[in-house]
Each structure stands twice: as structure tokens, then as C-alpha cells.
Amino acid sequence: MSEIVESVGRVTAIIDQIATASNDQSGGIEQVNQAITQMDHVVQQNAAVVEQASAAAESMRTQAQLLTQMSGVFKLNEEDASRLNRRRDPERGPAAVVQVARAAKVAAPAAAVGGMAGHAAAPARSDPGALPLSATGAGGKPSDDGEWKEF
């Protein structure tokens, strides 16, 4: 009979160990579930931030195009452009202004500019190498002092 009592005691101890292990396992599974829920929340927040950044980038692209179009109504002759460029960065020379100016000509300068009513656009030059942005004096001749003139 004592052997039966000892066997029942061992079985009871084993069942207690199984119950304890089962409780520990349940707690671990709950922690994993919480971690997954938190990760899902962070992923959703990141997706919202990416969407906002994408919308901001598109808005900035649109504004940059509009700014390029609006600035395209100005014209500079090559001499004034190279003089302005040397003032900004003497090591780069006139090529940078010419490159920027030619890139700006790609967009239609004044045609698509909304909100510019009452502002007359300078006529486009037929010279394909002509620069946008003009600092010319009276009669269309270059200004000698390098300063902007009122129209």
C-alpha cells in the first residue's frame, strides 16, 4: 500500500510540474502575441508616415515645377549670366548658369503660370541657346552695372 501512496505522490508531482510548465508556456505565448500586436501597430504608423512623405514629395515636385515656370519669364544675356555666376562661385565659371538656364527652358515659362495675371512675360527668344532671366537695360541692351533695372 505504501508503494501505491508513493506512486500517487510522484504522479501528483508530475502533474503539478506539467501545470506549471503549461502556465509558463501560456504566459510566453501571450507575450509573443503582445509583441506581434505592437509590431503591427508600428508597421501601420510607418505606412502612414511613408504615405505622408510621398504626398509631401509630390507637392514639392509640383511647387518646383511651378517655380521653374514662374522664373522662366525672366531673361539674362550670357554675359550677365556668367558675371552673376562668377559672383556666386568663381571656380565653376559660366557653364553652371548656362546649364541651369537651359534646363529651365524645358518648362513652358509663362504659359502655365497661374496667378500671374497683370504681369507681362518677356517674349521668348528664337535663339535655342538664349538664357531665361534677363537683366537688360533700356532698348534690350545689357546693363553695364550688373544691377537690376525697374521696368
Sequence and secondary structure as in RCSB ss.txt:
>XXXX:A:sequence
MSEIVESVGRVTAIIDQIATASNDQSGGIEQVNQAITQMDHVVQQNAAVVEQASAAAESMRTQAQLLTQMSGVFK
LNEEDASRLNRRRDPERGPAAVVQVARAAKVAAPAAAVGGMAGHAAAPARSDPGALPLSATGAGGKPSDDGEWKE
F
>XXXX:A:secstr
 HHHHHHHHHHHHHHHHHHHHHHHHHHHHHHHHHHHHHHHHHHHHHHHHHHHHHHHHHHHHHHHHHHHHHHTT E
E HHHHHHHHHHH TTT THHHHHHHHHHTTS TTTT TT TT       S TT EES  B GGG B SS     
 
